[in-house]
């Protein structure tokens, strides 16, 4: 990672510039997209389904921000090798560096969204406590989980041609099972709601981010550390698979 870090930064910057190169609004799309999604889901779940959550637009925006980072990484990871054959065939880089660069791109967009979260917290006069600092280990866990699962999907995306379609369907389904638009712990009868939330790392991180930012509550260090350790195990498996088989990726494709 240290050897290829500067390359990852350059690749991420190039991807960001390319993404908005031919648009009139340029980088503003990185704000417009999550904000428009927030308004749509705030209307559907807040007005149509009459959700009772406090500061509901902000509640949804935090969920969308965290979920979007995870889902975009997963959707991209399974297509990375096939989509970057022009690079892979010319120079050698550890293939997980492509995933790391993609995650940097999505992290930059997530930071912009969290900037909007801070502005909305000021607008809604949300009381800020020291527990807001829990957002740092929460984001570290989110990064590790995304990197771990993405590295495994990156490998199998080479050999299973239909995997991108499967991943897209699973992600659309999971979006409604992670509490992106509601609280799993409140909507599902106790104790099952809390158990499901803790068993789903992304759902737990979404809830933890809301608790830290919206409600001034802390979260369980034990659960954060547990998911971090499990992510490191999965990351080791994913990177090992990549190192073992990466020389055959070009032939397979």
C-alpha positions in Angstrom: 0.0 0.0 0.0 2.8 2.4 0.8 4.6 1.7 -2.5 1.5 2.4 -4.6 -0.2 5.0 -2.5 0.9 8.0 -4.7 -0.3 6.0 -7.8 -3.7 5.5 -6.1 -4.0 9.2 -5.4 -3.2 10.1 -9.0 -5.6 7.5 -10.4 -8.4 8.7 -8.1 -7.8 12.4 -9.1 -8.0 11.4 -12.8 -11.2 9.5 -12.2 -12.8 12.4 -10.4 -11.8 14.8 -13.2 -13.0 12.5 -15.9 -16.4 11.9 -14.2 -17.5 15.5 -14.5 -15.4 16.6 -17.5 -18.3 16.9 -19.9 -21.0 18.2 -17.5 -22.1 21.8 -17.1 -22.5 21.6 -13.3 -19.2 19.8 -12.8 -18.6 18.8 -9.2 -22.0 20.1 -8.1 -23.5 16.8 -9.3 -21.8 15.2 -6.2 -24.1 17.3 -4.1 -27.2 17.3 -6.3 -27.4 13.5 -6.5 -27.5 12.7 -2.8 -29.7 15.7 -2.0 -32.2 14.8 -4.7 -32.4 11.2 -3.3 -32.9 12.6 0.2 -35.9 14.8 -0.9 -37.4 11.8 -2.8 -37.2 9.4 0.1 -38.0 12.0 2.7 -41.3 12.6 0.8 -42.1 8.9 0.3 -41.2 7.7 3.9 -41.9 11.0 5.7 -45.1 12.1 4.1 -46.6 9.1 2.4 -45.7 6.6 5.2 -45.6 9.2 7.9 -42.3 8.3 9.6 -42.0 9.8 13.1 -38.2 10.1 13.2 -36.9 13.5 14.4 -35.2 15.6 11.8 -36.2 13.1 9.2 -34.5 14.6 6.1 -31.2 14.6 8.0 -31.9 11.1 9.3 -32.3 9.9 5.7 -29.4 11.8 4.4 -27.0 10.2 6.9 -28.3 6.8 5.9 -28.0 7.5 2.2 -24.4 8.9 2.6 -23.2 5.8 4.4 -25.0 3.3 2.2 -24.0 5.0 -1.0 -20.3 4.7 -0.1 -20.6 1.0 0.6 -22.9 0.2 -2.3 -20.8 2.1 -4.9 -17.7 0.4 -3.8 -19.3 -3.0 -4.1 -20.8 -2.3 -7.5 -17.5 -1.0 -8.8 -15.3 -3.7 -7.3 -16.9 -6.5 -9.3 -16.2 -4.7 -12.6 -12.8 -3.3 -11.9 -10.5 -5.9 -13.5 -12.5 -6.1 -16.8 -12.9 -2.3 -16.9 -9.2 -1.6 -16.5 -7.6 -4.2 -18.8 -5.8 -1.4 -20.7 -3.9 -0.5 -17.5 -3.4 -4.1 -16.3 -2.1 -5.4 -19.6 0.7 -2.6 -19.7 2.0 -2.3 -16.2 2.0 -4.4 -13.1 0.1 -3.2 -10.0 -1.4 -5.2 -7.2 -5.0 -5.5 -8.4 -6.5 -4.4 -5.1 -4.9 -1.0 -5.7 -7.6 -0.4 -8.3 -10.2 -1.0 -5.6 -8.3 1.3 -3.1 -8.3 4.1 -5.7 -12.0 3.6 -6.4 -12.7 3.8 -2.6 -10.7 7.1 -2.5 -13.0 8.5 -5.2 -16.1 7.5 -3.3 -14.6 8.7 0.0 -14.1 12.2 -1.5 -17.8 12.3 -2.5 -18.8 11.0 0.9 -16.8 13.8 2.6 -18.8 16.3 0.5 -22.0 14.7 1.6 -20.9 14.9 5.2 -20.2 18.6 4.7 -23.8 18.9 3.8 -24.7 16.9 6.9 -22.9 19.4 9.1 -24.7 22.3 7.4 -28.1 20.6 7.9 -27.2 19.9 11.6 -26.7 23.6 12.1 -29.9 24.4 10.2 -31.9 21.9 12.3 -30.1 23.1 15.5 -29.0 19.7 16.4 -27.1 19.6 19.7 -23.5 18.5 19.2 -21.8 16.5 21.9 -18.4 14.9 22.3 -19.9 11.6 21.0 -19.7 13.1 17.5 -16.1 11.8 17.6 -17.5 8.3 17.3 -17.9 9.1 13.6 -14.1 8.5 13.1 -14.0 4.8 14.2 -17.4 4.3 12.4 -15.9 5.5 9.1 -12.7 3.4 9.7 -15.0 0.3 10.1 -16.9 1.3 7.0 -13.7 1.6 5.0 -12.4 -1.8 6.2 -15.7 -3.6 5.5 -15.9 -2.1 2.1 -12.2 -2.9 1.3 -12.6 -6.5 2.6 -15.8 -7.4 0.8 -14.7 -5.5 -2.3 -11.4 -7.4 -2.6 -13.3 -10.7 -2.6 -15.8 -9.5 -5.2 -13.0 -8.1 -7.3 -11.5 -11.6 -7.5 -14.6 -13.5 -8.3 -15.8 -10.8 -10.7 -13.1 -12.1 -13.1 -14.4 -15.6 -13.2 -18.2 -15.2 -12.8 -19.4 -13.0 -15.7 -22.9 -12.7 -14.3 -21.7 -11.6 -10.9 -22.1 -7.8 -11.6 -25.8 -8.3 -12.3 -26.2 -10.5 -9.2 -24.4 -7.9 -7.0 -26.6 -5.1 -8.4 -29.8 -7.0 -7.5 -28.5 -7.9 -4.0 -27.5 -4.3 -3.3 -30.9 -3.0 -4.3 -32.5 -5.6 -1.9 -30.1 -4.9 0.9 -30.7 -1.2 0.7 -34.1 -1.8 2.3 -32.7 -4.2 4.9 -30.0 -1.9 6.3 -32.2 0.8 7.8 -31.3 3.4 5.2 -34.7 5.0 5.5 -35.8 3.8 8.9 -34.5 2.4 12.2 -34.3 -1.4 12.2 -34.2 -1.5 16.0 -37.5 0.5 16.2 -39.4 -1.0 13.3 -38.8 -4.7 14.1 -40.0 -6.0 17.5 -37.5 -6.4 20.2 -35.1 -8.0 20.6 -35.0 -9.1 16.9 -34.5 -5.6 15.5 -31.4 -4.9 17.5 -30.0 -8.4 16.7 -30.5 -7.9 13.0 -29.0 -4.5 13.1 -25.9 -5.7 14.9 -25.5 -8.7 12.6 -25.5 -6.5 9.5 -22.4 -4.3 9.7 -23.6 -1.6 7.3 -26.9 -1.4 9.2 -25.1 -1.1 12.5 -22.7 1.6 11.1 -25.7 3.6 9.7 -27.4 3.5 13.1 -24.2 4.3 14.9 -23.5 7.3 12.6 -27.1 8.6 13.3 -26.6 8.2 17.1 -23.3 10.0 17.0 -24.4 12.9 14.8 -28.1 13.3 15.5 -28.7 12.1 19.0 -25.4 12.7 20.7 -25.1 9.0 21.7 -22.1 6.8 21.8 -21.8 3.3 20.4 -20.4 0.0 21.4 -16.6 -0.2 21.1 -16.8 -4.0 21.4 -19.0 -4.2 18.3 -16.9 -1.7 16.3 -13.7 -3.7 17.2 -15.4 -7.0 16.4 -16.4 -5.9 12.9 -13.0 -4.3 12.3 -11.3 -7.6 13.2 -13.7 -9.7 11.0 -13.0 -7.2 8.2 -9.3 -7.7 8.5 -9.8 -11.4 8.3 -11.9 -11.1 5.1 -9.4 -8.6 3.7 -6.6 -11.1 4.2 -8.6 -13.7 2.4 -9.4 -11.3 -0.5 -5.9 -10.0 -0.9 -4.5 -13.6 -0.7 -6.9 -14.7 -3.5 -5.8 -11.7 -5.6 -2.1 -12.4 -5.2 -2.5 -16.0 -5.9 -4.6 -15.7 -9.1 -3.9 -12.2 -10.5 -1.4 -13.5 -13.1 -4.3 -15.4 -14.7 -6.8 -12.6 -14.8 -5.8 -11.4 -18.3 -6.0 -14.9 -19.7 -9.4 -15.5 -18.2 -10.8 -12.3 -19.6 
